[in-house]
């Protein structure tokens, strides 16, 4: 099974996961990244100045594959 790595970015900055995780495919790894992002959001929504949090997905050679982002926008009315 291919090994994937995650980098998390939230209010506290970026954190690289040195632990590799085995998933059947990139699609399964992306689904896990979405789940992790949802857990991060449950602990608190993104805050200024970036108003964004993300999970970046890397392959075994640490090549970036995808980034799943949550962006919080406030639109004045």
C-alpha positions as CSV (number, residue, x, y, z in Angstrom):
1,X,0.0,0.0,0.0
2,X,1.2,3.5,-0.7
3,X,2.3,5.7,2.2
4,X,1.1,9.3,2.5
5,X,2.0,12.2,4.8
6,X,0.0,15.2,6.0
7,X,0.9,18.7,6.8
8,X,-1.6,20.6,9.0
9,X,-2.0,24.3,9.0
10,X,-4.2,26.0,11.5
11,X,-4.3,29.0,14.0
12,X,-1.1,27.7,15.5
13,X,0.8,27.5,12.2
14,X,2.0,24.6,10.2
15,X,2.8,21.2,11.6
16,X,4.4,18.4,9.5
17,X,3.4,14.8,10.3
18,X,6.6,12.7,10.1
19,X,4.5,9.6,10.4
20,X,3.5,8.0,7.1
21,X,0.1,6.5,6.8
22,X,-0.8,3.6,4.5
23,X,-3.9,4.1,2.3
24,X,-5.2,2.0,-0.6
25,X,-5.3,5.0,-2.9
26,X,-4.9,8.7,-3.2
27,X,-8.7,9.0,-3.1
28,X,-8.8,7.3,0.3
29,X,-6.0,9.5,1.5
30,X,-7.9,12.6,0.4
31,X,-11.0,11.4,2.3
32,X,-8.8,11.1,5.4
33,X,-7.5,14.6,4.9
34,X,-11.1,15.9,4.7
35,X,-11.9,14.0,7.9
36,X,-8.9,15.5,9.7
37,X,-9.8,19.0,8.5
38,X,-13.4,18.5,9.8
39,X,-11.9,17.5,13.2
40,X,-9.7,20.6,13.2
41,X,-12.7,22.8,12.4
42,X,-14.7,21.2,15.2
43,X,-12.0,22.4,17.6
44,X,-12.4,26.0,16.4
45,X,-12.9,27.8,13.1
46,X,-10.1,29.6,11.3
47,X,-9.3,33.0,12.7
48,X,-7.8,36.3,11.4
49,X,-5.5,37.2,9.8
50,X,-5.6,34.2,7.4
51,X,-9.1,32.9,8.1
52,X,-8.0,29.5,6.7
53,X,-6.9,26.1,7.8
54,X,-5.7,23.2,5.6
55,X,-4.4,19.7,5.3
56,X,-1.8,19.2,2.7
57,X,-1.2,15.6,1.3
58,X,2.2,14.3,0.3
59,X,3.3,11.0,-1.3
60,X,6.1,8.7,-0.1
61,X,8.8,11.0,-1.6
62,X,7.1,14.0,0.1
63,X,5.9,15.4,-3.2
64,X,2.8,17.5,-2.7
65,X,-0.4,15.9,-4.1
66,X,-3.3,18.0,-2.9
67,X,-4.4,20.6,-0.3
68,X,-7.8,20.5,1.3
69,X,-8.7,24.0,2.6
70,X,-11.4,25.5,4.8
71,X,-11.7,29.3,4.3
72,X,-13.9,31.4,6.6
73,X,-15.3,34.5,4.9
74,X,-17.3,37.3,6.4
75,X,-19.3,39.4,3.9
76,X,-20.6,42.7,5.2
77,X,-24.2,43.5,4.2
